[in-house]
Each structure stands twice: as C-alpha cells, then as structure tokens.
Amino acid sequence: MLDHPTHDQLRALRLDGMADAFAELQGRDDAGDLSHAEWLGLLIDREAANRSTRKFQSRMRAAKLRHVGACIEDVDFRTPRKLDKALFQRLATGRWIDESQNLLITGPCGVGKTWLACALGQKACRDGTGSTVIPSQLPVEAWHAVVDEPTFSDAILDRQIHNAHRFTLDGPSLRKTTDAASAVPK
C-alpha cells in the first residue's frame, strides 16, 4: 500500500477516488511527464466518477428494483404486447420525471409490466431523478373498487392518475414464451 502523507490525507477527507488515482499515478513510470494541471485534472476526474458511481449504486439499492438488470436499451419492441414505442422512447428521456409526472403500466400477467417499470427505474437511477411508476394487472378503471373507502380512493387516485402517462399492455405471457423457447433442445 502506498505510504504517502497526501494519500493518507485524501483518504481522511474521504476523497477515495482521488486517493486511488493518486496511488496509480505514483506507481506509473511516466507520471513525471504530467504537468501539475494534468495531475490535478486526473485526480478530480476520478473523484467525480467515483462519487457518481456511489450515488448511482445508492439510488439502485434504495429503489429495490426486482429486475436490477433491466434497462431501457434492452426493451424489445417486437414483442406483441401493444407497447407504444414512441411514448416509451419519450419516457426514456426522463423528462416526465423532471416534470414530476407518474407512469401507470397495466395489463395481464406476464406481459412485462414490472420489467418495463424496472428498466425505467434503472434509467431514473442513472439520471439521479425520481417519480412514481405503478405496474398493475388491474385496469385503472377498477382501482376505485379495490380501495374500500371512497374518500381515500379519490385522494390517492387523483394524485397518481392526474399527471400520469399510461401504458395498457396486452398480449401473451412473455414468461410462457421464454420458458417454451428454453425447453426446446438445441
């Protein structure tokens, strides 16, 4: 381990990205060829990247996404589930989150509601913003009947539905399609 007062001070200040970059630079043969400004720039860049990564990881832990590997880049628009591609691509920009809007994704079991919600959630964690995404098998029109108290259902649903984008998916279960494809011998 590097034993240098600057390295120790960086660690003490919790500048771990800078400390790691400092240790790497100290170990390079060509480190003397870098100017002071280049050294400082590399240290700052590493610290910024380190902090960004830690914030993303923290947001992902807090989000508790069921499908942590789901991402918007992997969405299959060819699957027959009536996914509005143009709307999904607009949502993928994250502007809806900046505008404090919500998203409701409804449809039958297995069409990918939760996966799509997780993909958008992962994108939100990358961007550092937040909003509400509700995937549900129940159509929005049936939500009032589920909440037994009319006053509560009106208050809750008004807040969630008022400024929400909606996807109503339909089609065969993707789980059955995936299971059947994996059972076929190659």
C-alpha positions, 0 to 999 in steps of 0.5 A: 500500500502506498505510504504517502502523507497526501494519500493518507490525507485524501483518504481522511477527507474521504476523497477515495477516488482521488486517493486511488488515482493518486496511488496509480499515478505514483506507481506509473513510470511516466507520471513525471511527464504530467504537468501539475494541471494534468495531475490535478485534472486526473485526480478530480476526474476520478473523484467525480466518477467515483462519487457518481458511481456511489450515488448511482449504486445508492439510488439502485439499492434504495429503489429495490428494483426486482429486475436490477438488470433491466434497462431501457436499451434492452426493451424489445419492441417486437414483442406483441404486447401493444407497447407504444414505442414512441411514448416509451422512447419519450419516457426514456428521456426522463423528462416526465420525471423532471416534470414530476409526472407518474407512469401507470403500466397495466395489463395481464400477467406476464406481459412485462409490466414490472420489467418495463417499470424496472428498466425505467427505474434503472434509467431514473437511477442513472439520471439521479431523478425520481417519480412514481411508476405503478405496474398493475394487472388491474385496469385503472378503471377498477382501482376505485373498487379495490380501495374500500373507502371512497374518500381515500380512493379519490385522494390517492387516485387523483394524485397518481392518475392526474399527471400520469402517462399510461401504458395498457399492455396486452398480449401473451405471457412473455414468461410462457414464451421464454420458458417454451423457447428454453425447453426446446433442445438445441 
